[in-house]
């Protein structure tokens, strides 16, 4: 029997503290895992299709396969399912709304990394893009540290006002006022150049997750201390590759930082950047506790083989 996990079920079931802990453990314990695969194709029209496999974590007896359709002009722009399978039998345990699982895993992973990499004294938080992704990052960061005030810019000023204390006109205005800047957009042109950013600022760029998407100019990345989630993927289709840079532009991975191999900060007062692309196991980190919640709550099941 298969559980159907809707957006509202995912939203109700996610416990931020629990998810942050499981994500941190996942970054630290990737030894022996298969290489993550991210398969993407353009569709005839405005959309793209992406598949992420396999979502695996030690001690969880299941794996995920995610199938997404991305249509930037639609709302939500991301549509699809995350399939949760029993790792021993292949049984389909659950089908979950992909947009909500993706928002939570990307947002909370970004919050974790931002908290670890940004100066502990940073107290001004800014957002470039104020959609669902930004809201999850904000929720995660507010769980991990406190802020004096928040600033945002968005194509919809009302959406920015719902997220932040102060609304400004553009990304440069956010960078001028904030110690931490989170970018979560569909941009295909750089939104910030090196000259726009103050020394010591931390930037987290979430939008550059497929070819052609870019939020930070190459000179920002070249002058910054850059940490990624996966060097190969970020170089191929993420923030580095899309800016014309190779793996040497990165100082290391978040796994290196959380394992203590790479210090979270240096003493140079350089800008720091977290530039993830998103990994399949992060979907499992969010979905497995949701699935256990749904089983305990005895949500309706369906028999897909009937």
ChimeraX commands (.cxc) that place a marker at each C-alpha (Angstrom):
marker #1 position 0.00,0.00,0.00 radius 0.5
marker #1 position 1.20,3.50,-0.87 radius 0.5
marker #1 position 0.68,6.72,1.07 radius 0.5
marker #1 position -0.14,9.92,-0.82 radius 0.5
marker #1 position 1.59,12.84,0.92 radius 0.5
marker #1 position 0.18,16.18,-0.17 radius 0.5
marker #1 position 1.73,19.58,0.26 radius 0.5
marker #1 position -0.38,20.24,3.35 radius 0.5
marker #1 position 0.73,16.93,4.89 radius 0.5
marker #1 position 4.39,17.73,4.29 radius 0.5
marker #1 position 3.97,21.24,5.70 radius 0.5
marker #1 position 2.25,19.88,8.82 radius 0.5
marker #1 position 4.76,17.12,9.42 radius 0.5
marker #1 position 8.15,18.83,9.04 radius 0.5
marker #1 position 9.84,19.52,12.38 radius 0.5
marker #1 position 12.55,22.10,11.70 radius 0.5
marker #1 position 14.90,21.08,14.53 radius 0.5
marker #1 position 14.66,17.40,13.62 radius 0.5
marker #1 position 15.19,18.10,9.92 radius 0.5
marker #1 position 18.23,20.30,10.57 radius 0.5
marker #1 position 19.80,17.57,12.70 radius 0.5
marker #1 position 19.17,14.88,10.06 radius 0.5
marker #1 position 20.56,17.11,7.30 radius 0.5
marker #1 position 23.71,17.82,9.32 radius 0.5
marker #1 position 24.21,14.10,9.89 radius 0.5
marker #1 position 23.65,13.44,6.21 radius 0.5
marker #1 position 26.37,15.91,5.17 radius 0.5
marker #1 position 28.79,14.30,7.60 radius 0.5
marker #1 position 28.11,10.67,6.68 radius 0.5
marker #1 position 28.30,10.22,2.91 radius 0.5
marker #1 position 31.03,7.56,2.91 radius 0.5
marker #1 position 30.30,4.73,0.51 radius 0.5
marker #1 position 27.25,6.37,-1.02 radius 0.5
marker #1 position 26.70,6.08,-4.80 radius 0.5
marker #1 position 27.44,9.22,-6.79 radius 0.5
marker #1 position 24.32,11.43,-6.93 radius 0.5
marker #1 position 22.77,11.63,-10.38 radius 0.5
marker #1 position 20.95,14.68,-11.68 radius 0.5
marker #1 position 19.36,14.01,-15.07 radius 0.5
marker #1 position 17.84,17.01,-16.85 radius 0.5
marker #1 position 16.30,17.76,-20.22 radius 0.5
marker #1 position 14.67,20.72,-21.93 radius 0.5
marker #1 position 11.06,20.18,-22.94 radius 0.5
marker #1 position 9.34,21.48,-26.11 radius 0.5
marker #1 position 8.12,24.76,-24.66 radius 0.5
marker #1 position 9.06,26.75,-21.55 radius 0.5
marker #1 position 9.75,23.91,-19.12 radius 0.5
marker #1 position 12.45,21.46,-18.10 radius 0.5
marker #1 position 12.30,17.97,-16.60 radius 0.5
marker #1 position 14.72,16.75,-13.94 radius 0.5
marker #1 position 15.24,13.45,-12.12 radius 0.5
marker #1 position 17.36,13.07,-8.96 radius 0.5
marker #1 position 18.52,9.62,-7.86 radius 0.5
marker #1 position 19.25,7.88,-5.54 radius 0.5
marker #1 position 18.28,9.47,-2.23 radius 0.5
marker #1 position 20.07,7.36,0.37 radius 0.5
marker #1 position 21.06,7.83,4.02 radius 0.5
marker #1 position 22.67,5.37,6.44 radius 0.5
marker #1 position 20.22,3.61,8.78 radius 0.5
marker #1 position 17.12,4.64,6.78 radius 0.5
marker #1 position 15.61,1.54,5.10 radius 0.5
marker #1 position 14.30,3.44,2.08 radius 0.5
marker #1 position 15.44,5.50,-0.89 radius 0.5
marker #1 position 13.96,8.29,-2.98 radius 0.5
marker #1 position 13.62,9.04,-6.66 radius 0.5
marker #1 position 12.47,12.58,-7.51 radius 0.5
marker #1 position 10.88,13.61,-10.80 radius 0.5
marker #1 position 10.35,17.35,-11.32 radius 0.5
marker #1 position 8.92,19.59,-13.97 radius 0.5
marker #1 position 10.06,23.22,-13.81 radius 0.5
marker #1 position 7.91,25.89,-15.42 radius 0.5
marker #1 position 9.07,29.35,-14.25 radius 0.5
marker #1 position 5.87,31.16,-15.30 radius 0.5
marker #1 position 3.61,28.75,-13.41 radius 0.5
marker #1 position 2.62,28.85,-9.76 radius 0.5
marker #1 position 4.04,26.79,-8.25 radius 0.5
marker #1 position 6.91,26.75,-10.71 radius 0.5
marker #1 position 8.04,23.32,-9.54 radius 0.5
marker #1 position 5.71,20.35,-10.01 radius 0.5
marker #1 position 6.32,16.67,-9.56 radius 0.5
marker #1 position 6.61,13.79,-7.12 radius 0.5
marker #1 position 9.16,12.25,-4.80 radius 0.5
marker #1 position 8.85,8.45,-4.77 radius 0.5
marker #1 position 9.80,6.74,-1.51 radius 0.5
marker #1 position 10.73,3.06,-1.93 radius 0.5
marker #1 position 11.52,0.29,0.53 radius 0.5
marker #1 position 15.24,-0.34,0.10 radius 0.5
marker #1 position 14.91,-4.14,0.51 radius 0.5
marker #1 position 11.84,-4.89,-1.60 radius 0.5
marker #1 position 11.40,-1.84,-3.85 radius 0.5
marker #1 position 7.82,-1.39,-2.60 radius 0.5
marker #1 position 6.53,2.12,-3.26 radius 0.5
marker #1 position 5.89,3.39,0.26 radius 0.5
marker #1 position 4.79,6.91,-0.60 radius 0.5
marker #1 position 4.28,9.50,-3.30 radius 0.5
marker #1 position 4.96,13.01,-2.01 radius 0.5
marker #1 position 4.48,16.49,-3.44 radius 0.5
marker #1 position 7.84,17.46,-4.88 radius 0.5
marker #1 position 7.49,21.23,-4.57 radius 0.5
marker #1 position 7.09,21.13,-0.79 radius 0.5
marker #1 position 9.76,18.47,-0.18 radius 0.5
marker #1 position 12.21,20.40,-2.39 radius 0.5
marker #1 position 11.48,23.73,-0.70 radius 0.5
marker #1 position 12.08,22.25,2.74 radius 0.5
marker #1 position 15.23,20.29,1.90 radius 0.5
marker #1 position 16.83,23.11,-0.08 radius 0.5
marker #1 position 15.80,25.80,2.38 radius 0.5
marker #1 position 16.85,24.02,5.55 radius 0.5
marker #1 position 20.11,22.78,4.02 radius 0.5
marker #1 position 20.82,26.39,3.04 radius 0.5
marker #1 position 19.93,27.64,6.51 radius 0.5
marker #1 position 22.29,25.10,8.09 radius 0.5
marker #1 position 25.16,26.06,5.78 radius 0.5
marker #1 position 24.53,29.79,6.12 radius 0.5
marker #1 position 24.54,29.55,9.90 radius 0.5
marker #1 position 27.79,27.57,9.91 radius 0.5
marker #1 position 29.63,29.75,7.37 radius 0.5
marker #1 position 28.45,33.27,8.25 radius 0.5
marker #1 position 30.10,35.39,10.92 radius 0.5
marker #1 position 28.45,34.63,14.30 radius 0.5
marker #1 position 28.00,38.38,14.84 radius 0.5
marker #1 position 25.98,38.84,11.61 radius 0.5
marker #1 position 22.60,40.23,12.58 radius 0.5
marker #1 position 21.13,41.65,9.38 radius 0.5
marker #1 position 19.51,39.14,7.02 radius 0.5
marker #1 position 18.63,39.94,3.41 radius 0.5
marker #1 position 16.72,38.10,0.68 radius 0.5
marker #1 position 16.84,38.53,-3.08 radius 0.5
marker #1 position 13.67,36.70,-4.05 radius 0.5
marker #1 position 10.94,36.26,-1.46 radius 0.5
marker #1 position 9.15,33.13,-2.63 radius 0.5
marker #1 position 8.56,29.79,-0.94 radius 0.5
marker #1 position 12.24,28.93,-0.94 radius 0.5
marker #1 position 13.22,32.13,0.85 radius 0.5
marker #1 position 10.50,31.62,3.46 radius 0.5
marker #1 position 11.88,28.20,4.39 radius 0.5
marker #1 position 15.45,29.54,4.64 radius 0.5
marker #1 position 14.17,32.31,6.91 radius 0.5
marker #1 position 12.36,29.81,9.14 radius 0.5
marker #1 position 15.47,27.66,9.43 radius 0.5
marker #1 position 17.82,30.55,10.13 radius 0.5
marker #1 position 15.52,32.01,12.78 radius 0.5
marker #1 position 15.66,28.64,14.51 radius 0.5
marker #1 position 19.47,28.73,14.50 radius 0.5
marker #1 position 20.22,32.38,15.36 radius 0.5
marker #1 position 18.56,35.73,15.97 radius 0.5
marker #1 position 18.52,38.81,13.72 radius 0.5
marker #1 position 17.98,42.48,14.40 radius 0.5
marker #1 position 16.05,42.98,11.17 radius 0.5
marker #1 position 15.48,41.55,7.70 radius 0.5
marker #1 position 15.53,43.14,4.24 radius 0.5
marker #1 position 14.08,41.79,0.99 radius 0.5
marker #1 position 13.55,42.56,-2.66 radius 0.5
marker #1 position 11.22,40.70,-5.01 radius 0.5
marker #1 position 9.33,41.22,-8.25 radius 0.5
marker #1 position 6.28,41.35,-5.98 radius 0.5
marker #1 position 6.79,44.05,-3.31 radius 0.5
marker #1 position 3.90,42.64,-1.27 radius 0.5
marker #1 position 5.58,39.23,-1.15 radius 0.5
marker #1 position 8.82,40.89,0.01 radius 0.5
marker #1 position 6.87,42.77,2.69 radius 0.5
marker #1 position 5.40,39.51,3.98 radius 0.5
marker #1 position 8.93,38.12,4.46 radius 0.5
marker #1 position 10.99,41.07,5.72 radius 0.5
marker #1 position 10.90,44.21,7.86 radius 0.5
marker #1 position 12.25,46.41,5.07 radius 0.5
marker #1 position 11.56,46.23,1.31 radius 0.5
marker #1 position 14.14,47.63,-1.13 radius 0.5
marker #1 position 14.32,47.98,-4.90 radius 0.5
marker #1 position 17.01,45.52,-5.97 radius 0.5
marker #1 position 19.75,43.06,-5.04 radius 0.5
marker #1 position 22.40,45.75,-4.69 radius 0.5
marker #1 position 20.31,47.56,-2.12 radius 0.5
marker #1 position 19.96,44.32,-0.14 radius 0.5
marker #1 position 23.73,43.69,-0.25 radius 0.5
marker #1 position 24.45,47.27,0.87 radius 0.5
marker #1 position 22.41,46.78,4.06 radius 0.5
marker #1 position 22.91,43.16,5.08 radius 0.5
marker #1 position 25.53,40.92,6.67 radius 0.5
marker #1 position 23.92,37.79,5.18 radius 0.5
marker #1 position 22.28,37.72,1.75 radius 0.5
marker #1 position 20.25,34.75,0.45 radius 0.5
marker #1 position 19.47,34.71,-3.27 radius 0.5
marker #1 position 16.60,32.48,-4.42 radius 0.5
marker #1 position 15.55,33.52,-7.92 radius 0.5
marker #1 position 15.15,32.28,-11.50 radius 0.5
marker #1 position 17.71,34.79,-12.78 radius 0.5
marker #1 position 19.74,34.15,-15.92 radius 0.5
marker #1 position 21.90,37.27,-15.50 radius 0.5
marker #1 position 24.18,38.12,-12.54 radius 0.5
marker #1 position 22.34,40.07,-9.85 radius 0.5
marker #1 position 25.44,41.04,-7.85 radius 0.5
marker #1 position 28.98,41.99,-8.89 radius 0.5
marker #1 position 31.98,42.03,-6.56 radius 0.5
marker #1 position 31.80,45.83,-6.27 radius 0.5
marker #1 position 28.26,45.55,-4.82 radius 0.5
marker #1 position 29.28,43.51,-1.78 radius 0.5
marker #1 position 30.85,44.63,1.48 radius 0.5
marker #1 position 33.84,42.78,2.95 radius 0.5
marker #1 position 32.83,40.01,5.31 radius 0.5
marker #1 position 29.34,39.52,3.86 radius 0.5
marker #1 position 28.06,35.99,3.51 radius 0.5
marker #1 position 26.08,35.05,0.38 radius 0.5
marker #1 position 24.01,31.92,-0.22 radius 0.5
marker #1 position 23.01,31.45,-3.86 radius 0.5
marker #1 position 20.19,28.94,-4.47 radius 0.5
marker #1 position 18.95,29.83,-7.94 radius 0.5
marker #1 position 21.85,28.53,-10.04 radius 0.5
marker #1 position 20.69,24.91,-10.04 radius 0.5
marker #1 position 20.62,24.15,-13.77 radius 0.5
marker #1 position 22.40,25.38,-16.93 radius 0.5
marker #1 position 21.94,29.05,-17.75 radius 0.5
marker #1 position 20.84,30.16,-14.29 radius 0.5
marker #1 position 23.14,32.58,-12.47 radius 0.5
marker #1 position 22.83,34.99,-9.55 radius 0.5
marker #1 position 26.43,35.90,-8.69 radius 0.5
marker #1 position 28.93,37.21,-11.24 radius 0.5
marker #1 position 32.18,35.33,-11.76 radius 0.5
marker #1 position 34.17,38.06,-10.01 radius 0.5
marker #1 position 32.15,37.53,-6.82 radius 0.5
marker #1 position 32.97,33.83,-6.79 radius 0.5
marker #1 position 36.63,34.38,-7.70 radius 0.5
marker #1 position 37.17,36.82,-4.82 radius 0.5
marker #1 position 35.19,34.86,-2.23 radius 0.5
marker #1 position 35.66,31.83,-0.05 radius 0.5
marker #1 position 33.31,29.41,-1.81 radius 0.5
marker #1 position 31.81,26.29,-0.23 radius 0.5
marker #1 position 29.58,23.93,-2.23 radius 0.5
marker #1 position 27.60,20.76,-1.59 radius 0.5
marker #1 position 29.07,18.71,-4.49 radius 0.5
marker #1 position 32.08,19.89,-6.50 radius 0.5
marker #1 position 31.34,17.84,-9.61 radius 0.5
marker #1 position 27.68,18.84,-9.93 radius 0.5
marker #1 position 28.19,22.52,-9.08 radius 0.5
marker #1 position 30.95,22.72,-11.67 radius 0.5
marker #1 position 28.86,20.96,-14.31 radius 0.5
marker #1 position 25.50,22.73,-13.99 radius 0.5
marker #1 position 25.59,24.94,-10.90 radius 0.5
marker #1 position 26.87,28.32,-9.78 radius 0.5
marker #1 position 30.50,27.69,-10.70 radius 0.5
marker #1 position 30.00,26.14,-14.11 radius 0.5
marker #1 position 27.33,28.65,-15.09 radius 0.5
marker #1 position 29.77,31.47,-14.30 radius 0.5
marker #1 position 32.49,29.86,-16.44 radius 0.5
marker #1 position 34.56,28.62,-13.50 radius 0.5
marker #1 position 35.95,25.21,-12.62 radius 0.5
marker #1 position 36.30,23.31,-9.35 radius 0.5
marker #1 position 39.43,25.25,-8.33 radius 0.5
marker #1 position 37.17,28.23,-7.58 radius 0.5
marker #1 position 35.76,26.36,-4.56 radius 0.5
marker #1 position 37.55,26.07,-1.23 radius 0.5
marker #1 position 35.73,22.86,-0.34 radius 0.5
marker #1 position 32.40,21.31,0.52 radius 0.5
marker #1 position 29.99,21.68,3.41 radius 0.5
marker #1 position 30.86,18.09,4.29 radius 0.5
marker #1 position 34.49,19.20,4.73 radius 0.5
marker #1 position 33.34,21.98,7.07 radius 0.5
marker #1 position 30.98,19.87,9.18 radius 0.5
marker #1 position 33.61,17.13,9.53 radius 0.5
marker #1 position 36.19,19.68,10.70 radius 0.5
marker #1 position 38.48,19.23,7.67 radius 0.5
marker #1 position 37.86,22.84,6.54 radius 0.5
marker #1 position 37.31,25.68,9.02 radius 0.5
marker #1 position 33.95,27.40,8.66 radius 0.5
marker #1 position 35.57,30.82,8.34 radius 0.5
marker #1 position 39.01,32.29,7.74 radius 0.5
marker #1 position 40.59,35.49,9.03 radius 0.5
marker #1 position 40.77,37.32,5.71 radius 0.5
marker #1 position 37.37,39.05,5.93 radius 0.5
marker #1 position 36.67,37.87,2.39 radius 0.5
marker #1 position 33.12,37.46,1.24 radius 0.5
marker #1 position 31.96,33.89,1.84 radius 0.5
marker #1 position 29.61,32.06,-0.50 radius 0.5
marker #1 position 27.58,28.89,-0.16 radius 0.5
marker #1 position 26.69,27.62,-3.65 radius 0.5
marker #1 position 24.73,24.36,-3.54 radius 0.5
marker #1 position 22.98,22.51,-6.32 radius 0.5
marker #1 position 20.93,20.14,-4.17 radius 0.5
marker #1 position 21.55,16.42,-3.57 radius 0.5
marker #1 position 19.16,13.46,-3.73 radius 0.5
marker #1 position 19.73,12.29,-0.16 radius 0.5
marker #1 position 18.39,15.61,1.14 radius 0.5
marker #1 position 14.94,14.66,-0.19 radius 0.5
marker #1 position 15.06,11.51,1.93 radius 0.5
marker #1 position 16.13,13.49,5.01 radius 0.5
marker #1 position 12.92,15.50,4.76 radius 0.5
marker #1 position 10.57,12.80,3.49 radius 0.5
marker #1 position 11.37,9.91,5.83 radius 0.5
marker #1 position 10.17,11.66,9.03 radius 0.5
marker #1 position 7.10,12.89,7.11 radius 0.5
marker #1 position 6.34,9.32,6.04 radius 0.5
marker #1 position 6.66,8.07,9.63 radius 0.5
marker #1 position 4.34,10.86,10.79 radius 0.5
marker #1 position 1.78,9.95,8.12 radius 0.5
marker #1 position 1.88,6.26,9.05 radius 0.5
marker #1 position 1.35,7.09,12.71 radius 0.5
marker #1 position -1.54,9.39,11.79 radius 0.5
marker #1 position -3.03,6.57,9.66 radius 0.5
marker #1 position -3.49,8.70,6.57 radius 0.5
marker #1 position -5.34,7.05,3.66 radius 0.5
marker #1 position -3.43,4.57,1.52 radius 0.5
marker #1 position -3.94,3.42,-2.04 radius 0.5
marker #1 position -3.10,0.20,-3.81 radius 0.5
marker #1 position -1.37,1.13,-7.05 radius 0.5
marker #1 position -1.32,-2.50,-8.15 radius 0.5
marker #1 position -5.09,-3.03,-7.89 radius 0.5
marker link #1:1,2 radius 0.2
marker link #1:2,3 radius 0.2
marker link #1:3,4 radius 0.2
marker link #1:4,5 radius 0.2
marker link #1:5,6 radius 0.2
marker link #1:6,7 radius 0.2
marker link #1:7,8 radius 0.2
marker link #1:8,9 radius 0.2
marker link #1:9,10 radius 0.2
marker link #1:10,11 radius 0.2
marker link #1:11,12 radius 0.2
marker link #1:12,13 radius 0.2
marker link #1:13,14 radius 0.2
marker link #1:14,15 radius 0.2
marker link #1:15,16 radius 0.2
marker link #1:16,17 radius 0.2
marker link #1:17,18 radius 0.2
marker link #1:18,19 radius 0.2
marker link #1:19,20 radius 0.2
marker link #1:20,21 radius 0.2
marker link #1:21,22 radius 0.2
marker link #1:22,23 radius 0.2
marker link #1:23,24 radius 0.2
marker link #1:24,25 radius 0.2
marker link #1:25,26 radius 0.2
marker link #1:26,27 radius 0.2
marker link #1:27,28 radius 0.2
marker link #1:28,29 radius 0.2
marker link #1:29,30 radius 0.2
marker link #1:30,31 radius 0.2
marker link #1:31,32 radius 0.2
marker link #1:32,33 radius 0.2
marker link #1:33,34 radius 0.2
marker link #1:34,35 radius 0.2
marker link #1:35,36 radius 0.2
marker link #1:36,37 radius 0.2
marker link #1:37,38 radius 0.2
marker link #1:38,39 radius 0.2
marker link #1:39,40 radius 0.2
marker link #1:40,41 radius 0.2
marker link #1:41,42 radius 0.2
marker link #1:42,43 radius 0.2
marker link #1:43,44 radius 0.2
marker link #1:44,45 radius 0.2
marker link #1:45,46 radius 0.2
marker link #1:46,47 radius 0.2
marker link #1:47,48 radius 0.2
marker link #1:48,49 radius 0.2
marker link #1:49,50 radius 0.2
marker link #1:50,51 radius 0.2
marker link #1:51,52 radius 0.2
marker link #1:52,53 radius 0.2
marker link #1:53,54 radius 0.2
marker link #1:54,55 radius 0.2
marker link #1:55,56 radius 0.2
marker link #1:56,57 radius 0.2
marker link #1:57,58 radius 0.2
marker link #1:58,59 radius 0.2
marker link #1:59,60 radius 0.2
marker link #1:60,61 radius 0.2
marker link #1:61,62 radius 0.2
marker link #1:62,63 radius 0.2
marker link #1:63,64 radius 0.2
marker link #1:64,65 radius 0.2
marker link #1:65,66 radius 0.2
marker link #1:66,67 radius 0.2
marker link #1:67,68 radius 0.2
marker link #1:68,69 radius 0.2
marker link #1:69,70 radius 0.2
marker link #1:70,71 radius 0.2
marker link #1:71,72 radius 0.2
marker link #1:72,73 radius 0.2
marker link #1:73,74 radius 0.2
marker link #1:74,75 radius 0.2
marker link #1:75,76 radius 0.2
marker link #1:76,77 radius 0.2
marker link #1:77,78 radius 0.2
marker link #1:78,79 radius 0.2
marker link #1:79,80 radius 0.2
marker link #1:80,81 radius 0.2
marker link #1:81,82 radius 0.2
marker link #1:82,83 radius 0.2
marker link #1:83,84 radius 0.2
marker link #1:84,85 radius 0.2
marker link #1:85,86 radius 0.2
marker link #1:86,87 radius 0.2
marker link #1:87,88 radius 0.2
marker link #1:88,89 radius 0.2
marker link #1:89,90 radius 0.2
marker link #1:90,91 radius 0.2
marker link #1:91,92 radius 0.2
marker link #1:92,93 radius 0.2
marker link #1:93,94 radius 0.2
marker link #1:94,95 radius 0.2
marker link #1:95,96 radius 0.2
marker link #1:96,97 radius 0.2
marker link #1:97,98 radius 0.2
marker link #1:98,99 radius 0.2
marker link #1:99,100 radius 0.2
marker link #1:100,101 radius 0.2
marker link #1:101,102 radius 0.2
marker link #1:102,103 radius 0.2
marker link #1:103,104 radius 0.2
marker link #1:104,105 radius 0.2
marker link #1:105,106 radius 0.2
marker link #1:106,107 radius 0.2
marker link #1:107,108 radius 0.2
marker link #1:108,109 radius 0.2
marker link #1:109,110 radius 0.2
marker link #1:110,111 radius 0.2
marker link #1:111,112 radius 0.2
marker link #1:112,113 radius 0.2
marker link #1:113,114 radius 0.2
marker link #1:114,115 radius 0.2
marker link #1:115,116 radius 0.2
marker link #1:116,117 radius 0.2
marker link #1:117,118 radius 0.2
marker link #1:118,119 radius 0.2
marker link #1:119,120 radius 0.2
marker link #1:120,121 radius 0.2
marker link #1:121,122 radius 0.2
marker link #1:122,123 radius 0.2
marker link #1:123,124 radius 0.2
marker link #1:124,125 radius 0.2
marker link #1:125,126 radius 0.2
marker link #1:126,127 radius 0.2
marker link #1:127,128 radius 0.2
marker link #1:128,129 radius 0.2
marker link #1:129,130 radius 0.2
marker link #1:130,131 radius 0.2
marker link #1:131,132 radius 0.2
marker link #1:132,133 radius 0.2
marker link #1:133,134 radius 0.2
marker link #1:134,135 radius 0.2
marker link #1:135,136 radius 0.2
marker link #1:136,137 radius 0.2
marker link #1:137,138 radius 0.2
marker link #1:138,139 radius 0.2
marker link #1:139,140 radius 0.2
marker link #1:140,141 radius 0.2
marker link #1:141,142 radius 0.2
marker link #1:142,143 radius 0.2
marker link #1:143,144 radius 0.2
marker link #1:144,145 radius 0.2
marker link #1:145,146 radius 0.2
marker link #1:146,147 radius 0.2
marker link #1:147,148 radius 0.2
marker link #1:148,149 radius 0.2
marker link #1:149,150 radius 0.2
marker link #1:150,151 radius 0.2
marker link #1:151,152 radius 0.2
marker link #1:152,153 radius 0.2
marker link #1:153,154 radius 0.2
marker link #1:154,155 radius 0.2
marker link #1:155,156 radius 0.2
marker link #1:156,157 radius 0.2
marker link #1:157,158 radius 0.2
marker link #1:158,159 radius 0.2
marker link #1:159,160 radius 0.2
marker link #1:160,161 radius 0.2
marker link #1:161,162 radius 0.2
marker link #1:162,163 radius 0.2
marker link #1:163,164 radius 0.2
marker link #1:164,165 radius 0.2
marker link #1:165,166 radius 0.2
marker link #1:166,167 radius 0.2
marker link #1:167,168 radius 0.2
marker link #1:168,169 radius 0.2
marker link #1:169,170 radius 0.2
marker link #1:170,171 radius 0.2
marker link #1:171,172 radius 0.2
marker link #1:172,173 radius 0.2
marker link #1:173,174 radius 0.2
marker link #1:174,175 radius 0.2
marker link #1:175,176 radius 0.2
marker link #1:176,177 radius 0.2
marker link #1:177,178 radius 0.2
marker link #1:178,179 radius 0.2
marker link #1:179,180 radius 0.2
marker link #1:180,181 radius 0.2
marker link #1:181,182 radius 0.2
marker link #1:182,183 radius 0.2
marker link #1:183,184 radius 0.2
marker link #1:184,185 radius 0.2
marker link #1:185,186 radius 0.2
marker link #1:186,187 radius 0.2
marker link #1:187,188 radius 0.2
marker link #1:188,189 radius 0.2
marker link #1:189,190 radius 0.2
marker link #1:190,191 radius 0.2
marker link #1:191,192 radius 0.2
marker link #1:192,193 radius 0.2
marker link #1:193,194 radius 0.2
marker link #1:194,195 radius 0.2
marker link #1:195,196 radius 0.2
marker link #1:196,197 radius 0.2
marker link #1:197,198 radius 0.2
marker link #1:198,199 radius 0.2
marker link #1:199,200 radius 0.2
marker link #1:200,201 radius 0.2
marker link #1:201,202 radius 0.2
marker link #1:202,203 radius 0.2
marker link #1:203,204 radius 0.2
marker link #1:204,205 radius 0.2
marker link #1:205,206 radius 0.2
marker link #1:206,207 radius 0.2
marker link #1:207,208 radius 0.2
marker link #1:208,209 radius 0.2
marker link #1:209,210 radius 0.2
marker link #1:210,211 radius 0.2
marker link #1:211,212 radius 0.2
marker link #1:212,213 radius 0.2
marker link #1:213,214 radius 0.2
marker link #1:214,215 radius 0.2
marker link #1:215,216 radius 0.2
marker link #1:216,217 radius 0.2
marker link #1:217,218 radius 0.2
marker link #1:218,219 radius 0.2
marker link #1:219,220 radius 0.2
marker link #1:220,221 radius 0.2
marker link #1:221,222 radius 0.2
marker link #1:222,223 radius 0.2
marker link #1:223,224 radius 0.2
marker link #1:224,225 radius 0.2
marker link #1:225,226 radius 0.2
marker link #1:226,227 radius 0.2
marker link #1:227,228 radius 0.2
marker link #1:228,229 radius 0.2
marker link #1:229,230 radius 0.2
marker link #1:230,231 radius 0.2
marker link #1:231,232 radius 0.2
marker link #1:232,233 radius 0.2
marker link #1:233,234 radius 0.2
marker link #1:234,235 radius 0.2
marker link #1:235,236 radius 0.2
marker link #1:236,237 radius 0.2
marker link #1:237,238 radius 0.2
marker link #1:238,239 radius 0.2
marker link #1:239,240 radius 0.2
marker link #1:240,241 radius 0.2
marker link #1:241,242 radius 0.2
marker link #1:242,243 radius 0.2
marker link #1:243,244 radius 0.2
marker link #1:244,245 radius 0.2
marker link #1:245,246 radius 0.2
marker link #1:246,247 radius 0.2
marker link #1:247,248 radius 0.2
marker link #1:248,249 radius 0.2
marker link #1:249,250 radius 0.2
marker link #1:250,251 radius 0.2
marker link #1:251,252 radius 0.2
marker link #1:252,253 radius 0.2
marker link #1:253,254 radius 0.2
marker link #1:254,255 radius 0.2
marker link #1:255,256 radius 0.2
marker link #1:256,257 radius 0.2
marker link #1:257,258 radius 0.2
marker link #1:258,259 radius 0.2
marker link #1:259,260 radius 0.2
marker link #1:260,261 radius 0.2
marker link #1:261,262 radius 0.2
marker link #1:262,263 radius 0.2
marker link #1:263,264 radius 0.2
marker link #1:264,265 radius 0.2
marker link #1:265,266 radius 0.2
marker link #1:266,267 radius 0.2
marker link #1:267,268 radius 0.2
marker link #1:268,269 radius 0.2
marker link #1:269,270 radius 0.2
marker link #1:270,271 radius 0.2
marker link #1:271,272 radius 0.2
marker link #1:272,273 radius 0.2
marker link #1:273,274 radius 0.2
marker link #1:274,275 radius 0.2
marker link #1:275,276 radius 0.2
marker link #1:276,277 radius 0.2
marker link #1:277,278 radius 0.2
marker link #1:278,279 radius 0.2
marker link #1:279,280 radius 0.2
marker link #1:280,281 radius 0.2
marker link #1:281,282 radius 0.2
marker link #1:282,283 radius 0.2
marker link #1:283,284 radius 0.2
marker link #1:284,285 radius 0.2
marker link #1:285,286 radius 0.2
marker link #1:286,287 radius 0.2
marker link #1:287,288 radius 0.2
marker link #1:288,289 radius 0.2
marker link #1:289,290 radius 0.2
marker link #1:290,291 radius 0.2
marker link #1:291,292 radius 0.2
marker link #1:292,293 radius 0.2
marker link #1:293,294 radius 0.2
marker link #1:294,295 radius 0.2
marker link #1:295,296 radius 0.2
marker link #1:296,297 radius 0.2
marker link #1:297,298 radius 0.2
marker link #1:298,299 radius 0.2
marker link #1:299,300 radius 0.2
marker link #1:300,301 radius 0.2
marker link #1:301,302 radius 0.2
marker link #1:302,303 radius 0.2
marker link #1:303,304 radius 0.2
marker link #1:304,305 radius 0.2
marker link #1:305,306 radius 0.2
view
